[in-house]
Amino acid sequence: MLKYKLVLTVAGISIFLSSCSTPPHNFYSSIQPSRTIKEKVTCFIEYIATSNEKQTLELLNSEEELNNFLIEFWWRRDTNTTTEENEFKETYVKRFTYANTYLGGWQTDRARAYILYGAPDEIISETMNNLPVNIYQDYEVWVYDKKTVHPELPNMFVSIAPGKVKYVFADKMGFGVKEQIYSTEDNEKIDAKVYRYN
């Protein structure tokens, strides 16, 4: 069983070796920095690793230590230990690969939301012309068929899918990169401008 898990871990590493190549917060450059396997693992698990796990990962020095760390890391997140598959890991790898390929790289806001929450149930894309003030080029609302935990404060997006979980991304700079400007969820990035124009 341990051998099987090692094979899965090594296979998992090879999947994201090619998936984790976006430079830190430089979405406009074609020059990509080279990364070590450890750096690629670090960026691959960035959104789901605890601070303790990140500290442990920093201290690892060998490929064997890295393999052992990953076996333990994915085992802790296995939602069904009665099967040979790790459904959580499989879902995460698929989301990460899709987001990194089709949503501008794993570090973009839309990619992060996709990796953590999956595909939205509905996507509403609009220009800013239908809002009171054109403060962004255009926007995209990701709606999830889940109820919000807290009622929304008045803002420019409150009338879109009221009561549902949503994430709003806008092209703030006019270069085609959509950044998160609003969410109904706690501890998410929100641009204060969305509350000024409602």
C-alpha positions, 0 to 999 in steps of 0.5 A, a space after each residue: 500500500 505504501 508503494 502504491 501511495 509513493 507512486 501516486 505521489 510521484 505521479 502527482 508531482 509530475 502533474 504539477 511540475 508543468 502546472 506551476 510555472 507562472 511567475 509571481 504576480 507578473 501576468 504580463 511577462 512571457 519570461 518564466 522563472 525556473 523553479 525547483 521541485 520543492 518550489 513547485 510543490 509549495 506553489 501547488 499546495 499554497 491555497 490549502 496548506 496550513 501555516 504549519 505545513 508550509 513551515 515544515 515544507 520549507 525545512 525539507 532538504 531531500 526528495 525523500 523528505 518531500 515524498 514523505 511530506 506529500 504522502 502525509 499531506 494528501 492522506 490527511 485530506 482524503 475524504 474517504 479512506 476506504 477507497 484506494 483513490 484520494 478523491 480530494 487530491 484528484 479533484 484538487 489536481 484537476 481544478 489546479 490544472 484547469 485553472 492554471 491552463 485556462 484562467 491565466 495561471 494559478 496565481 490569478 484571483 479567478 484561478 484561486 476561486 476555481 481551485 478552492 471552490 470549483 466551477 461556478 454554477 453560473 457566470 454572468 459577464 457584463 460591461 460596466 455600462 449597466 452600473 451607475 459609474 464605470 469604475 472598471 472595464 468589465 466584470 464577471 460574476 461567479 454564482 454558486 448555488 449556495 446561500 450566503 452565511 451573512 446578508 449582503 451590505 448594500 453594494 453595486 452587485 447586491 441585485 445580482 443573484 441575491 442571497 447566493 454565494 458570489 465572486 466578482 472579478 473585474 478588469 481594473 487595469 484594462 489589460 484583460 486580467 480580471 481581479 477579484 473586487 467582491 465576494 459574499 464570503 468572509 475573509 475574501 478580497 473586496 474593493 471598497 469602491 463597490 460600496 460607494 456606487 450602489 
